Amino acid sequence: MTTYTLAEAKARLSKVVEEVEAGNTALITKHGRPAAVVIKPDKAIRSPKRGLVGCLRKEFANWELPEDFDRIKQDEIITLFEDGEI
């Protein structure tokens, strides 16, 4: 992985893109902290390391949180605490 400051990435965008096309990953920093990672599109789509949100985004794109989500199985949870099981 090659690291570039934001200014370097702006000035050498063609080089950054060429490196990424060749299979490398580019990390762009802003004020010394990681700000962005540039990867090939096929890695972004097929990578198993995208994290929970990235993996589930497509599956839950149209999912809506139930209005009573905070009360689901509330009685069971209270019983577990009261009985000392938790």
Backbone atoms as SQL, in Angstrom:
CREATE TABLE atoms (id INTEGER PRIMARY KEY, chain TEXT, resi INTEGER, resn TEXT, atom TEXT, x REAL, y REAL, z REAL);
INSERT INTO atoms VALUES
  (1, 'A', 1, 'MET', 'N', 0.850, -1.171, 0.000),
  (2, 'A', 1, 'MET', 'CA', 0.000, 0.000, 0.000),
  (3, 'A', 1, 'MET', 'C', 0.895, 1.234, 0.000),
  (4, 'A', 2, 'THR', 'N', 0.589, 2.127, -0.921),
  (5, 'A', 2, 'THR', 'CA', 1.325, 3.377, -1.012),
  (6, 'A', 2, 'THR', 'C', 0.517, 4.463, -0.303),
  (7, 'A', 3, 'THR', 'N', 1.196, 5.286, 0.462),
  (8, 'A', 3, 'THR', 'CA', 0.528, 6.363, 1.193),
  (9, 'A', 3, 'THR', 'C', 0.845, 7.697, 0.539),
  (10, 'A', 4, 'TYR', 'N', -0.189, 8.497, 0.365),
  (11, 'A', 4, 'TYR', 'CA', -0.062, 9.836, -0.204),
  (12, 'A', 4, 'TYR', 'C', -0.750, 10.825, 0.721),
  (13, 'A', 5, 'THR', 'N', -0.180, 12.021, 0.818),
  (14, 'A', 5, 'THR', 'CA', -0.924, 13.085, 1.473),
  (15, 'A', 5, 'THR', 'C', -2.007, 13.526, 0.486),
  (16, 'A', 6, 'LEU', 'N', -2.970, 14.243, 0.958),
  (17, 'A', 6, 'LEU', 'CA', -4.040, 14.714, 0.078),
  (18, 'A', 6, 'LEU', 'C', -3.471, 15.582, -1.043),
  (19, 'A', 7, 'ALA', 'N', -2.519, 16.435, -0.696),
  (20, 'A', 7, 'ALA', 'CA', -1.902, 17.302, -1.720),
  (21, 'A', 7, 'ALA', 'C', -1.171, 16.469, -2.772),
  (22, 'A', 8, 'GLU', 'N', -0.453, 15.432, -2.326),
  (23, 'A', 8, 'GLU', 'CA', 0.252, 14.565, -3.280),
  (24, 'A', 8, 'GLU', 'C', -0.732, 13.821, -4.181),
  (25, 'A', 9, 'ALA', 'N', -1.803, 13.330, -3.591),
  (26, 'A', 9, 'ALA', 'CA', -2.799, 12.590, -4.372),
  (27, 'A', 9, 'ALA', 'C', -3.445, 13.490, -5.426),
  (28, 'A', 10, 'LYS', 'N', -3.719, 14.738, -5.056),
  (29, 'A', 10, 'LYS', 'CA', -4.284, 15.682, -6.026),
  (30, 'A', 10, 'LYS', 'C', -3.303, 15.948, -7.165),
  (31, 'A', 11, 'ALA', 'N', -2.051, 16.166, -6.804),
  (32, 'A', 11, 'ALA', 'CA', -1.036, 16.503, -7.802),
  (33, 'A', 11, 'ALA', 'C', -0.674, 15.316, -8.691),
  (34, 'A', 12, 'ARG', 'N', -0.807, 14.102, -8.153),
  (35, 'A', 12, 'ARG', 'CA', -0.399, 12.897, -8.891),
  (36, 'A', 12, 'ARG', 'C', -1.544, 11.921, -9.079),
  (37, 'A', 13, 'LEU', 'N', -2.733, 12.422, -9.290),
  (38, 'A', 13, 'LEU', 'CA', -3.897, 11.551, -9.391),
  (39, 'A', 13, 'LEU', 'C', -3.730, 10.481, -10.473),
  (40, 'A', 14, 'SER', 'N', -3.173, 10.840, -11.596),
  (41, 'A', 14, 'SER', 'CA', -2.963, 9.859, -12.671),
  (42, 'A', 14, 'SER', 'C', -2.066, 8.720, -12.190),
  (43, 'A', 15, 'LYS', 'N', -1.024, 9.042, -11.450),
  (44, 'A', 15, 'LYS', 'CA', -0.115, 8.023, -10.928),
  (45, 'A', 15, 'LYS', 'C', -0.828, 7.135, -9.912),
  (46, 'A', 16, 'VAL', 'N', -1.626, 7.743, -9.052),
  (47, 'A', 16, 'VAL', 'CA', -2.383, 6.980, -8.057),
  (48, 'A', 16, 'VAL', 'C', -3.305, 5.991, -8.770),
  (49, 'A', 17, 'VAL', 'N', -4.023, 6.453, -9.769),
  (50, 'A', 17, 'VAL', 'CA', -4.945, 5.598, -10.514),
  (51, 'A', 17, 'VAL', 'C', -4.182, 4.474, -11.218),
  (52, 'A', 18, 'GLU', 'N', -3.044, 4.776, -11.809),
  (53, 'A', 18, 'GLU', 'CA', -2.238, 3.745, -12.480),
  (54, 'A', 18, 'GLU', 'C', -1.804, 2.667, -11.495),
  (55, 'A', 19, 'GLU', 'N', -1.370, 3.064, -10.299),
  (56, 'A', 19, 'GLU', 'CA', -0.956, 2.101, -9.285),
  (57, 'A', 19, 'GLU', 'C', -2.118, 1.218, -8.855),
  (58, 'A', 20, 'VAL', 'N', -3.277, 1.828, -8.694),
  (59, 'A', 20, 'VAL', 'CA', -4.454, 1.073, -8.284),
  (60, 'A', 20, 'VAL', 'C', -4.872, 0.105, -9.396),
  (61, 'A', 21, 'GLU', 'N', -4.824, 0.555, -10.631),
  (62, 'A', 21, 'GLU', 'CA', -5.148, -0.328, -11.759),
  (63, 'A', 21, 'GLU', 'C', -4.196, -1.522, -11.818),
  (64, 'A', 22, 'ALA', 'N', -2.958, -1.323, -11.369),
  (65, 'A', 22, 'ALA', 'CA', -1.966, -2.394, -11.369),
  (66, 'A', 22, 'ALA', 'C', -2.167, -3.364, -10.205),
  (67, 'A', 23, 'GLY', 'N', -3.138, -3.067, -9.356),
  (68, 'A', 23, 'GLY', 'CA', -3.442, -3.979, -8.253),
  (69, 'A', 23, 'GLY', 'C', -3.011, -3.502, -6.890),
  (70, 'A', 24, 'ASN', 'N', -2.370, -2.353, -6.809),
  (71, 'A', 24, 'ASN', 'CA', -1.958, -1.815, -5.515),
  (72, 'A', 24, 'ASN', 'C', -3.101, -1.036, -4.868),
  (73, 'A', 25, 'THR', 'N', -2.940, -0.753, -3.604),
  (74, 'A', 25, 'THR', 'CA', -3.910, 0.046, -2.863),
  (75, 'A', 25, 'THR', 'C', -3.241, 1.354, -2.477),
  (76, 'A', 26, 'ALA', 'N', -3.971, 2.441, -2.517),
  (77, 'A', 26, 'ALA', 'CA', -3.427, 3.749, -2.148),
  (78, 'A', 26, 'ALA', 'C', -4.171, 4.286, -0.930),
  (79, 'A', 27, 'LEU', 'N', -3.424, 4.720, 0.062),
  (80, 'A', 27, 'LEU', 'CA', -3.983, 5.339, 1.255),
  (81, 'A', 27, 'LEU', 'C', -3.731, 6.834, 1.149),
  (82, 'A', 28, 'ILE', 'N', -4.772, 7.621, 1.325),
  (83, 'A', 28, 'ILE', 'CA', -4.644, 9.078, 1.275),
  (84, 'A', 28, 'ILE', 'C', -4.852, 9.613, 2.688),
  (85, 'A', 29, 'THR', 'N', -3.905, 10.419, 3.137),
  (86, 'A', 29, 'THR', 'CA', -3.997, 10.984, 4.475),
  (87, 'A', 29, 'THR', 'C', -4.341, 12.468, 4.406),
  (88, 'A', 30, 'LYS', 'N', -4.981, 12.919, 5.450),
  (89, 'A', 30, 'LYS', 'CA', -5.321, 14.339, 5.580),
  (90, 'A', 30, 'LYS', 'C', -4.906, 14.764, 6.987),
  (91, 'A', 31, 'HIS', 'N', -4.025, 15.737, 7.062),
  (92, 'A', 31, 'HIS', 'CA', -3.480, 16.197, 8.346),
  (93, 'A', 31, 'HIS', 'C', -2.855, 15.042, 9.123),
  (94, 'A', 32, 'GLY', 'N', -2.194, 14.129, 8.392),
  (95, 'A', 32, 'GLY', 'CA', -1.482, 13.025, 9.025),
  (96, 'A', 32, 'GLY', 'C', -2.325, 11.833, 9.416),
  (97, 'A', 33, 'ARG', 'N', -3.628, 11.879, 9.163),
  (98, 'A', 33, 'ARG', 'CA', -4.510, 10.769, 9.526),
  (99, 'A', 33, 'ARG', 'C', -5.103, 10.138, 8.271),
  (100, 'A', 34, 'PRO', 'N', -5.317, 8.835, 8.271),
  (101, 'A', 34, 'PRO', 'CA', -5.947, 8.192, 7.113),
  (102, 'A', 34, 'PRO', 'C', -7.305, 8.819, 6.814),
  (103, 'A', 35, 'ALA', 'N', -7.530, 9.167, 5.550),
  (104, 'A', 35, 'ALA', 'CA', -8.788, 9.800, 5.159),
  (105, 'A', 35, 'ALA', 'C', -9.523, 8.991, 4.102),
  (106, 'A', 36, 'ALA', 'N', -8.769, 8.276, 3.249),
  (107, 'A', 36, 'ALA', 'CA', -9.409, 7.520, 2.173),
  (108, 'A', 36, 'ALA', 'C', -8.487, 6.403, 1.716),
  (109, 'A', 37, 'VAL', 'N', -9.108, 5.361, 1.190),
  (110, 'A', 37, 'VAL', 'CA', -8.367, 4.264, 0.583),
  (111, 'A', 37, 'VAL', 'C', -8.884, 4.127, -0.841),
  (112, 'A', 38, 'VAL', 'N', -7.962, 4.045, -1.794),
  (113, 'A', 38, 'VAL', 'CA', -8.340, 3.895, -3.191),
  (114, 'A', 38, 'VAL', 'C', -7.999, 2.467, -3.595),
  (115, 'A', 39, 'ILE', 'N', -9.021, 1.725, -4.044),
  (116, 'A', 39, 'ILE', 'CA', -8.840, 0.345, -4.461),
  (117, 'A', 39, 'ILE', 'C', -9.538, 0.120, -5.790),
  (118, 'A', 40, 'LYS', 'N', -9.198, -0.989, -6.453),
  (119, 'A', 40, 'LYS', 'CA', -9.857, -1.331, -7.709),
  (120, 'A', 40, 'LYS', 'C', -11.329, -1.647, -7.427),
  (121, 'A', 41, 'PRO', 'N', -12.211, -1.312, -8.344),
  (122, 'A', 41, 'PRO', 'CA', -13.635, -1.573, -8.131),
  (123, 'A', 41, 'PRO', 'C', -13.952, -3.039, -7.870),
  (124, 'A', 42, 'ASP', 'N', -13.262, -3.956, -8.531),
  (125, 'A', 42, 'ASP', 'CA', -13.580, -5.362, -8.319),
  (126, 'A', 42, 'ASP', 'C', -13.214, -5.820, -6.907),
  (127, 'A', 43, 'LYS', 'N', -12.220, -5.196, -6.286),
  (128, 'A', 43, 'LYS', 'CA', -11.897, -5.526, -4.896),
  (129, 'A', 43, 'LYS', 'C', -12.973, -4.990, -3.958),
  (130, 'A', 44, 'ALA', 'N', -13.510, -3.846, -4.264),
  (131, 'A', 44, 'ALA', 'CA', -14.540, -3.250, -3.417),
  (132, 'A', 44, 'ALA', 'C', -15.812, -4.084, -3.446),
  (133, 'A', 45, 'ILE', 'N', -16.112, -4.676, -4.560),
  (134, 'A', 45, 'ILE', 'CA', -17.346, -5.438, -4.694),
  (135, 'A', 45, 'ILE', 'C', -17.205, -6.849, -4.145),
  (136, 'A', 46, 'ARG', 'N', -16.054, -7.480, -4.316),
  (137, 'A', 46, 'ARG', 'CA', -15.899, -8.892, -3.976),
  (138, 'A', 46, 'ARG', 'C', -15.150, -9.161, -2.682),
  (139, 'A', 47, 'SER', 'N', -14.620, -8.148, -2.053),
  (140, 'A', 47, 'SER', 'CA', -13.794, -8.365, -0.875),
  (141, 'A', 47, 'SER', 'C', -14.620, -8.817, 0.318),
  (142, 'A', 48, 'PRO', 'N', -14.236, -9.924, 0.964),
  (143, 'A', 48, 'PRO', 'CA', -14.954, -10.352, 2.167),
  (144, 'A', 48, 'PRO', 'C', -14.609, -9.501, 3.379),
  (145, 'A', 49, 'LYS', 'N', -13.628, -8.623, 3.264),
  (146, 'A', 49, 'LYS', 'CA', -13.191, -7.805, 4.390),
  (147, 'A', 49, 'LYS', 'C', -13.809, -6.413, 4.364),
  (148, 'A', 50, 'ARG', 'N', -14.938, -6.250, 3.700),
  (149, 'A', 50, 'ARG', 'CA', -15.543, -4.926, 3.592),
  (150, 'A', 50, 'ARG', 'C', -16.169, -4.477, 4.902),
  (151, 'A', 51, 'GLY', 'N', -16.339, -5.361, 5.830),
  (152, 'A', 51, 'GLY', 'CA', -16.973, -5.009, 7.082),
  (153, 'A', 51, 'GLY', 'C', -18.465, -5.276, 7.038),
  (154, 'A', 52, 'LEU', 'N', -19.074, -5.239, 8.197),
  (155, 'A', 52, 'LEU', 'CA', -20.485, -5.584, 8.315),
  (156, 'A', 52, 'LEU', 'C', -21.383, -4.694, 7.473),
  (157, 'A', 53, 'VAL', 'N', -21.182, -3.395, 7.536),
  (158, 'A', 53, 'VAL', 'CA', -22.055, -2.490, 6.790),
  (159, 'A', 53, 'VAL', 'C', -21.915, -2.709, 5.293),
  (160, 'A', 54, 'GLY', 'N', -20.701, -2.809, 4.807),
  (161, 'A', 54, 'GLY', 'CA', -20.485, -3.020, 3.380),
  (162, 'A', 54, 'GLY', 'C', -21.089, -4.314, 2.886),
  (163, 'A', 55, 'CYS', 'N', -20.974, -5.380, 3.672),
  (164, 'A', 55, 'CYS', 'CA', -21.511, -6.680, 3.268),
  (165, 'A', 55, 'CYS', 'C', -23.028, -6.704, 3.296),
  (166, 'A', 56, 'LEU', 'N', -23.609, -5.989, 4.217),
  (167, 'A', 56, 'LEU', 'CA', -25.061, -6.063, 4.388),
  (168, 'A', 56, 'LEU', 'C', -25.821, -4.947, 3.694),
  (169, 'A', 57, 'ARG', 'N', -25.125, -3.961, 3.169),
  (170, 'A', 57, 'ARG', 'CA', -25.791, -2.809, 2.575),
  (171, 'A', 57, 'ARG', 'C', -26.815, -3.228, 1.527),
  (172, 'A', 58, 'LYS', 'N', -26.441, -4.122, 0.634),
  (173, 'A', 58, 'LYS', 'CA', -27.335, -4.539, -0.447),
  (174, 'A', 58, 'LYS', 'C', -28.540, -5.318, 0.104),
  (175, 'A', 59, 'GLU', 'N', -28.274, -6.213, 1.069),
  (176, 'A', 59, 'GLU', 'CA', -29.341, -7.042, 1.615),
  (177, 'A', 59, 'GLU', 'C', -30.382, -6.229, 2.386),
  (178, 'A', 60, 'PHE', 'N', -29.941, -5.160, 3.043),
  (179, 'A', 60, 'PHE', 'CA', -30.849, -4.384, 3.882),
  (180, 'A', 60, 'PHE', 'C', -31.188, -3.013, 3.296),
  (181, 'A', 61, 'ALA', 'N', -30.988, -2.834, 2.008),
  (182, 'A', 61, 'ALA', 'CA', -31.215, -1.537, 1.389),
  (183, 'A', 61, 'ALA', 'C', -32.644, -1.049, 1.577),
  (184, 'A', 62, 'ASN', 'N', -33.624, -1.944, 1.537),
  (185, 'A', 62, 'ASN', 'CA', -35.028, -1.542, 1.653),
  (186, 'A', 62, 'ASN', 'C', -35.644, -1.951, 2.987),
  (187, 'A', 63, 'TRP', 'N', -34.815, -2.364, 3.917),
  (188, 'A', 63, 'TRP', 'CA', -35.315, -2.828, 5.204),
  (189, 'A', 63, 'TRP', 'C', -35.656, -1.647, 6.093),
  (190, 'A', 64, 'GLU', 'N', -36.766, -1.742, 6.808),
  (191, 'A', 64, 'GLU', 'CA', -37.170, -0.677, 7.719),
  (192, 'A', 64, 'GLU', 'C', -37.178, -1.209, 9.144),
  (193, 'A', 65, 'LEU', 'N', -36.705, -0.405, 10.063),
  (194, 'A', 65, 'LEU', 'CA', -36.669, -0.769, 11.465),
  (195, 'A', 65, 'LEU', 'C', -38.081, -0.731, 12.031),
  (196, 'A', 66, 'PRO', 'N', -38.538, -1.811, 12.664),
  (197, 'A', 66, 'PRO', 'CA', -39.888, -1.791, 13.247),
  (198, 'A', 66, 'PRO', 'C', -39.991, -0.717, 14.323),
  (199, 'A', 67, 'GLU', 'N', -41.164, -0.135, 14.453),
  (200, 'A', 67, 'GLU', 'CA', -41.339, 0.936, 15.437),
  (201, 'A', 67, 'GLU', 'C', -41.132, 0.443, 16.860),
  (202, 'A', 68, 'ASP', 'N', -41.394, -0.832, 17.114),
  (203, 'A', 68, 'ASP', 'CA', -41.252, -1.367, 18.464),
  (204, 'A', 68, 'ASP', 'C', -39.934, -2.125, 18.650),
  (205, 'A', 69, 'PHE', 'N', -38.919, -1.791, 17.856),
  (206, 'A', 69, 'PHE', 'CA', -37.663, -2.535, 17.918),
  (207, 'A', 69, 'PHE', 'C', -37.060, -2.553, 19.316),
  (208, 'A', 70, 'ASP', 'N', -37.268, -1.494, 20.073),
  (209, 'A', 70, 'ASP', 'CA', -36.678, -1.416, 21.403),
  (210, 'A', 70, 'ASP', 'C', -37.475, -2.182, 22.455),
  (211, 'A', 71, 'ARG', 'N', -38.631, -2.727, 22.069),
  (212, 'A', 71, 'ARG', 'CA', -39.452, -3.487, 23.007),
  (213, 'A', 71, 'ARG', 'C', -39.539, -4.969, 22.639),
  (214, 'A', 72, 'ILE', 'N', -38.863, -5.364, 21.588),
  (215, 'A', 72, 'ILE', 'CA', -38.905, -6.753, 21.158),
  (216, 'A', 72, 'ILE', 'C', -38.275, -7.635, 22.229),
  (217, 'A', 73, 'LYS', 'N', -39.012, -8.641, 22.658),
  (218, 'A', 73, 'LYS', 'CA', -38.575, -9.601, 23.681),
  (219, 'A', 73, 'LYS', 'C', -38.178, -8.919, 24.985),
  (220, 'A', 74, 'GLN', 'N', -38.786, -7.775, 25.260),
  (221, 'A', 74, 'GLN', 'CA', -38.453, -7.022, 26.460),
  (222, 'A', 74, 'GLN', 'C', -38.734, -7.846, 27.714),
  (223, 'A', 75, 'ASP', 'N', -39.850, -8.554, 27.754),
  (224, 'A', 75, 'ASP', 'CA', -40.199, -9.358, 28.928),
  (225, 'A', 75, 'ASP', 'C', -39.162, -10.443, 29.185),
  (226, 'A', 76, 'GLU', 'N', -38.696, -11.086, 28.111),
  (227, 'A', 76, 'GLU', 'CA', -37.695, -12.141, 28.255),
  (228, 'A', 76, 'GLU', 'C', -36.387, -11.589, 28.795),
  (229, 'A', 77, 'ILE', 'N', -36.006, -10.421, 28.336),
  (230, 'A', 77, 'ILE', 'CA', -34.757, -9.799, 28.791),
  (231, 'A', 77, 'ILE', 'C', -34.863, -9.423, 30.268),
  (232, 'A', 78, 'ILE', 'N', -35.981, -8.850, 30.661),
  (233, 'A', 78, 'ILE', 'CA', -36.191, -8.467, 32.061),
  (234, 'A', 78, 'ILE', 'C', -36.128, -9.701, 32.952),
  (235, 'A', 79, 'THR', 'N', -36.752, -10.789, 32.521),
  (236, 'A', 79, 'THR', 'CA', -36.735, -12.034, 33.299),
  (237, 'A', 79, 'THR', 'C', -35.316, -12.543, 33.470),
  (238, 'A', 80, 'LEU', 'N', -34.509, -12.492, 32.437),
  (239, 'A', 80, 'LEU', 'CA', -33.127, -12.945, 32.550),
  (240, 'A', 80, 'LEU', 'C', -32.363, -12.153, 33.603),
  (241, 'A', 81, 'PHE', 'N', -32.569, -10.840, 33.643),
  (242, 'A', 81, 'PHE', 'CA', -31.885, -10.017, 34.628),
  (243, 'A', 81, 'PHE', 'C', -32.410, -10.269, 36.029),
  (244, 'A', 82, 'GLU', 'N', -33.729, -10.385, 36.174),
  (245, 'A', 82, 'GLU', 'CA', -34.327, -10.579, 37.487),
  (246, 'A', 82, 'GLU', 'C', -33.984, -11.941, 38.087),
  (247, 'A', 83, 'ASP', 'N', -33.852, -12.956, 37.240),
  (248, 'A', 83, 'ASP', 'CA', -33.515, -14.295, 37.707),
  (249, 'A', 83, 'ASP', 'C', -32.029, -14.478, 37.959),
  (250, 'A', 84, 'GLY', 'N', -31.252, -13.452, 37.656),
  (251, 'A', 84, 'GLY', 'CA', -29.820, -13.507, 37.892),
  (252, 'A', 84, 'GLY', 'C', -29.050, -14.295, 36.850),
  (253, 'A', 85, 'GLU', 'N', -29.665, -14.574, 35.717),
  (254, 'A', 85, 'GLU', 'CA', -28.975, -15.336, 34.672),
  (255, 'A', 85, 'GLU', 'C', -27.980, -14.477, 33.912),
  (256, 'A', 86, 'ILE', 'N', -28.121, -13.187, 34.013),
  (257, 'A', 86, 'ILE', 'CA', -27.181, -12.288, 33.346),
  (258, 'A', 86, 'ILE', 'C', -26.490, -11.451, 34.386);
